[in-house]
Amino acid sequence: TKDSAAVFALINKADKYLNEENYDSAIAYCNKAEVMAKAGDYKFGEAYAIIKAADVYIAKDELDKSEAAASIVNKLGLQIKDSLITAIGILQRAQTTMYKGKYEDAVPLFEKALDYFLAKHPHYYSALAYNDLGYTWGAIGDHSRQAESLLKAISMYEKYFPNDHANYASSLNNLSAVYYSINDRTKAIEFARKSLELREKTGNINSIALCAC
């Protein structure tokens, strides 16, 4: 409908500002989308506005806010019986827990999000879940499970989201780090170069510099 299109137009603007690392503007548009959705009792749009806000809070490292937002997303998903939204809420709780350094607690949350919906239904958030689960296994020190999760993420990006250069590159870069940690420098350089090629397409100087390092 016209109203739902207007809500998602605001969410898309928020996503654009998030990708540009303009977090204040991103949150402003998330809030506008949420207010508009609530006014029309459009819970689907409300959930996605809060999902995007949680993404921004995670990027800003405002983890208490992302945790609160993820909890609301999860409740809305259950309320409207939308399995994807419910799974994303669980995933964002997992990400928040991971970034708080509670790696052992984050693993079962990532696995719950994947088992609940994301593993069997390829989605942007499915690939992200595998990538971040891989990162978490790496932080724990289990390089075998780290590589396994990252390869699943890379496979999804290759098959379904080849133009999501930033996140695809992130998974490749993380896999490069796995090979570096087990002293396979040839493969580490190979995957780092692939990551760098994709990051150059994004034009994000910070991520290009990080990969070059």
Secondary structure, 3 states (H helix, E strand, C coil): CHHHHHHHHHHHHHHHHHHCCCHHHHHHHHHHHHHHHHHCCCHHHHHHHHHHHHHHHHHHCCHHHHHHHHHHHHHHHHHCCCHHHHHHHHHHHHHHHHHCCCHHHHHHHHHHHHHHHHCCCCCHHHHHHHHHHHHHHHHHCCHHHHHHHHHHHHHHHHHHCCCCHHHHHHHHHHHHHHHHHCCCHHHHHHHHHHHHHHHHHHCCHHHHHHHHC
